[in-house]
Amino acid sequence: AYKHFVGPRMRFSVCLQAALICAREGWLSEAHLAFEDRVRHLLAMRDVQPLVDGGWIMERTGLEKGVKLGRLKEWLWKLQIERGATTREDMEAILRDIDWQNSDVDTWPTFSTIK
């Protein structure tokens, strides 16, 4: 999800971090080469996609298209990543586990609140 949310700023961020490492440790230093390896690994990683979509959520919750559905989808994706869910059965368990029916949508976590 990191690649998804950093998006076009990722290459800028990587360049800035590399420049700081080079300034502190030196060009082609051990720290610089280790950072470059981590970046290659990060760029090669496949971004995590949501296991469920709005239709799946609507079928199980009775929600209609709108803000609440969108926010629940985002919350479920966040929990999918945090809990390492890999199947729709995992997502069914997560949906049963959270109090989406009796809580205020404005209190639900979002990716923009991740620090």
N, C-alpha and C positions, 0 to 999 in steps of 0.2 A: 504494500500500500504506500510505502514511502515514495517510490518512483511515481506513483499515480498522483500524489498530492504535491510533490515538489515539482514534478513535470519539467517544463522548460527551464526552470531555475536551477535544475540539478547540475547541469554542466557548468554554469557560472559558479555555483557553490563549490563544486569539486576543484575548479581552477583556483578559486580563492584559497581554499584549504591547502592545495598543493603549493601555492606561492608562499603561504605562511610557513609551511613546513620547510621549504627550501631556504627561506630567509633565516629561520632559526637553526636548522640542522645542516643545510648545504645541499646543493644539487647532487642528485644521485647518492645521497646519504642512505644509510640503512633505513632510517625513518621514512624518507621520501620513497624509496623502492617498495617498502611495506605498504605505504599508503596507496601507491599505484596498483599494487596487487589487489588490495581491498576494493578499489574503484573498479577494476576489471571484473571482479567477482560481482559487485553490485550491478554493474551495467548488463552483465550476462544473465542475471536473475530474472525469472518470469514474474511479472507482477501478480499479486493475489487478486483474483476476481471473486465477486460475490457468488456464493453457492446458490442463492435464491434470488428471485426477481419479484417485482411488484405483483405479478399475477399469482405466484405461489403464496405470497403473504396475504393477498386479498382472499384467496380460497380458504385459508386457514383462520383468518381473523374476522372476515366479514367487512373489513374496511373498504371504503371506496377510494378512488384516486383523490389525492389531496396532500396537504402538508403532513398530516398525521401518518399517512402511509409512507411518504418519502422519508420522514424522520425515523420511522420504525425500520425501514430498509437500511438506513445508514447505521442505526444502532446495532442491528443484527450483523451487519458486515464487520463493524468494530469488534463485536463479541466473537465472531467467527475467527478473526485474526488473533485476538487475545487468548482464546481458549483452544486454538489449534484445530478447529472443526474442519473436517474433510468430506463430510457427507451431508445429504439433506436430512438424514435421520438425526445427525448431530444438531442441525439447525432446528429441527422440531423440538428437541429437548431444550435448547436454548430459549426458544419462543415460549415454551411452557414455564421455564424457570424465571423469566422476567415479568415484572408487574406493569405491562404496557397498558392494561385495561383500566387500572385505577390510579395511574399517575399522570401528572401534568406533562404534556409533550415538551414544554419548554425546559423541563428538568432533565430530559433524556440527553445522554452524552452524544457528542458529535465529533467527527474527525477534527474539526477546527478547534475543539477544546483540548485536544491531546497536546501535551507539552513534552 
